[in-house]
Amino acid sequence: MEKRIFIRCEDHDIPAVIRYPDDGQTKYPAVLMLHGFMAWKEGDGYMFGIGAEKLAANGFASMRIDFCSMGENRFSRRNYGMKTLLKEAACAFEFMRNDPLIDPERIAIMGHSLGGRVTFLSSRLPSKCLVSLNGAVNVDADLPMRYDHEHMDKFGYVLNETSDGRTELLFKRFYEELAECKSSDIYSYANPILVVVGKCDPTLDPNVSYNFVRNCGMKNVDLLEIDEANHTFNAKTKDNSRLIEMYDKVIVWLNGHLK
């Protein structure tokens, strides 16, 4: 069963879809799904919609949201920055904790790409575990992104061409807050963490994830590698086999750490 809702976040609403298993039980373990840069609640290539279906079939509730100015979210693009994204993630998490069908002590946060960065930067939330899918998890370091600095200085915005053919405005705030919103809090997170890497990711260097796992010095971190998988685990192709493989393996991990 899916339910389309809007969550109040101070001065705007966050569009969201909650999906529950169909067995009529209550107090489900649940996953908050955070999409990536310039994406939307279904995820690039509908990867989160597919993931929500897989999770429900295995006894997990889930909620996927539209971040600021993405998808159905009507908050101005001028507010699109890490501070707003972190605030929206926290509001969505708190909403899930108060959902009578969800166990508030068994909520995971799962983020793809930039959503993986939001996930790690949200480590102070009382989540049961964290999952990064090709995430920008170097949260104590800068995340360099290419853009036309000269155009930004002159006009106050740049145009961003997305991988699915859209042309989107980005304002200076986004790049400024990427530099401002850094934290080492993740290294104090005591619950389980899963870092998932598509080994053929051309968008975000897999070494970002590998270096975190290699250098974090944490015993609660697991690594999952998916062969022949790109940034969206090939979700934008007609072959979802790598995406399904990834979710099947993540669900096995969640069964051991969230249920």
C-alpha positions, 0 to 999 in steps of 0.5 A, a space after each residue: 500500500 502506498 500513501 502520498 502525503 505532504 510533510 510540513 517543514 517550517 515554511 514549506 511542504 515536503 512531498 512524500 510517498 510512504 509504502 507499507 508491506 501488504 500483510 496488514 501488520 504494524 510497527 514495521 522497520 522502515 527506510 527513509 530514502 534520500 535522492 541525489 543531486 537534481 533528482 526526485 523522490 522516485 530516484 534517477 531511473 525510478 530506482 527508488 520506486 523499484 526499491 520501495 517495492 522490493 523493500 515492501 515485499 520483504 517486510 519493510 516500510 519506506 518513505 521517499 521524499 522530494 528535496 527542495 525544488 525537486 519533483 513536486 517540492 515547490 520550495 524555491 530553487 534559491 533555497 536549494 542547499 545542504 542546510 535545507 536538505 538536511 532540515 528536510 531529511 530531519 523533518 521526514 525522519 521525525 514524521 516517520 518516527 510518529 507514524 503508528 505503522 512504523 517502529 520508531 526504533 527501527 528506521 534506517 536512512 538510505 541515500 543515493 549520491 548527494 543523498 548519501 552525503 545528506 545521510 552521513 551528515 544526518 548521523 545525529 538523528 536516532 537512526 538504526 542504521 545508515 546506507 549509502 548508495 554511491 554516496 558522496 560520503 567524504 563529509 569532512 572534506 570539500 566536494 568539488 563540483 565543476 561549474 562556470 565560476 565566471 558566469 556565477 559571479 556575473 549573474 548569480 546563477 549557472 545552468 546545470 545540464 542533468 543526465 536525463 536531459 533537463 536544464 536546471 538553474 543552480 544558485 550560489 547558495 548550493 555551492 557555498 553550503 557544500 563548502 560550509 556543511 562539513 562534519 566529522 560526526 559520522 565517525 562517532 556513529 555507533 550503529 551499523 553502516 553499509 557503503 554500497 559501490 557500483 564498481 563502474 560509476 563514472 559520475 562519482 569516483 568509487 574511491 570516495 566510498 572506498 577511502 571512507 571504508 579503508 580509512 574510517 577505522 570503524 568496526 561497524 562499517 560494511 562494504 558492498 560492491 556491485 560489479 558492472 554497475 554505474 552511478 544509478 546501478 544501471 537504472 536508466 538502462 532497460 536492464 535492471 539486473 544490477 539494480 535488483 542485485 543491489 537491492 537484494 543484497 542490501 535487503 539481506 543486510 537490512 534483515 540482519 541489522 534493522 529487523 
